[in-house]
Amino acid sequence: MGVEIEDANRVGSLLGTKVFVDEFVSFRQLQEMVENGEIAERSVVLATYACCGFGSIAAVGIYVGALISVAPERRGDISEVALRAVINGNLASFLTACIAGILYKGEGALIDTPSVLSNEAMYNATASIMSTMHPYMPNV
């Protein structure tokens, strides 16, 4: 994601808490780290993006319970996609943090986005990644 190497263990711990416990608990831990000066500004920004979104196992359990009560005949289908929902929910948050890591310059500033997007190597890398993620996108 681009967090400072000194903070990688702390951010990893926050992400584990987000997935297995709750997003709000991980944000509380992040707040304590910031208040104690234990984590760099860049890592705080990226961890904030990574912890956003409802991708915890507990949240998906709530979704599954609510959906099954609405459509009990679809219990099997709903339960079948629960794990994928956890993975995709977290993947979306983590990819957002990765993009923020590319664009974040420090001290609350972003790099000049047009110059990044006009970079041919960046474009080709992004297009290549996207073409492997979605089967209907043409290869570059």
NORKANOR-V344406 format. One record per residue. N is the residue number from 1. RES is the residue in three letters. PHI is phi in degrees with one decimal (none if undefined). Layout:
<<N/RES/PHI> <N/RES/PHI>>
//
This chain:
<<1/MET/none> <2/GLY/105.6> <3/VAL/-70.8> <4/GLU/-61.3> <5/ILE/-60.6> <6/GLU/-67.9> <7/ASP/-102.2> <8/ALA/-59.2> <9/ASN/-65.8> <10/ARG/-64.8> <11/VAL/-66.4> <12/GLY/-60.3> <13/SER/-64.2> <14/LEU/-62.8> <15/LEU/-68.1> <16/GLY/-63.4> <17/THR/-64.3> <18/LYS/-60.0> <19/VAL/-73.8> <20/PHE/-95.9> <21/VAL/-116.4> <22/ASP/-170.6> <23/GLU/-64.6> <24/PHE/-69.3> <25/VAL/-66.5> <26/SER/-66.3> <27/PHE/-65.7> <28/ARG/-63.9> <29/GLN/-64.2> <30/LEU/-63.0> <31/GLN/-59.6> <32/GLU/-64.4> <33/MET/-63.4> <34/VAL/-66.3> <35/GLU/-62.3> <36/ASN/-88.7> <37/GLY/67.7> <38/GLU/-88.6> <39/ILE/-139.1> <40/ALA/-74.1> <41/GLU/-58.4> <42/ARG/-59.3> <43/SER/-66.0> <44/VAL/-63.5> <45/VAL/-61.3> <46/LEU/-69.1> <47/ALA/-65.6> <48/THR/-63.3> <49/TYR/-63.1> <50/ALA/-67.3> <51/CYS/-86.2> <52/CYS/-71.5> <53/GLY/99.1> <54/PHE/-94.1> <55/GLY/-127.9> <56/SER/-80.3> <57/ILE/-62.2> <58/ALA/-63.5> <59/ALA/-63.4> <60/VAL/-66.9> <61/GLY/-60.6> <62/ILE/-65.8> <63/TYR/-59.5> <64/VAL/-60.9> <65/GLY/-60.3> <66/ALA/-67.3> <67/LEU/-68.2> <68/ILE/-66.0> <69/SER/-68.5> <70/VAL/-80.4> <71/ALA/-133.0> <72/PRO/-62.5> <73/GLU/-70.7> <74/ARG/-102.3> <75/ARG/-50.9> <76/GLY/-63.2> <77/ASP/-64.2> <78/ILE/-65.4> <79/SER/-65.2> <80/GLU/-65.3> <81/VAL/-94.2> <82/ALA/-60.3> <83/LEU/-63.6> <84/ARG/-64.2> <85/ALA/-64.6> <86/VAL/-62.7> <87/ILE/-62.7> <88/ASN/-68.3> <89/GLY/-62.2> <90/ASN/-72.4> <91/LEU/-59.7> <92/ALA/-62.4> <93/SER/-65.1> <94/PHE/-69.0> <95/LEU/-68.0> <96/THR/-61.1> <97/ALA/-64.1> <98/CYS/-64.2> <99/ILE/-64.2> <100/ALA/-61.6> <101/GLY/-64.4> <102/ILE/-71.8> <103/LEU/-88.5> <104/TYR/-77.1> <105/LYS/-99.5> <106/GLY/120.9> <107/GLU/52.9> <108/GLY/76.4> <109/ALA/-111.8> <110/LEU/-106.0> <111/ILE/-70.3> <112/ASP/-67.4> <113/THR/-58.2> <114/PRO/-57.7> <115/SER/-70.1> <116/VAL/-69.6> <117/LEU/-69.6> <118/SER/-84.0> <119/ASN/-69.6> <120/GLU/-62.5> <121/ALA/-65.4> <122/MET/-64.0> <123/TYR/-61.8> <124/ASN/-63.2> <125/ALA/-64.4> <126/THR/-64.5> <127/ALA/-63.3> <128/SER/-64.8> <129/ILE/-62.7> <130/MET/-64.0> <131/SER/-69.0> <132/THR/-80.9> <133/MET/-82.3> <134/HIS/-126.0> <135/PRO/-66.8> <136/TYR/-93.2> <137/MET/-85.5> <138/PRO/-70.6> <139/ASN/-74.6> <140/VAL/-92.9>>
//
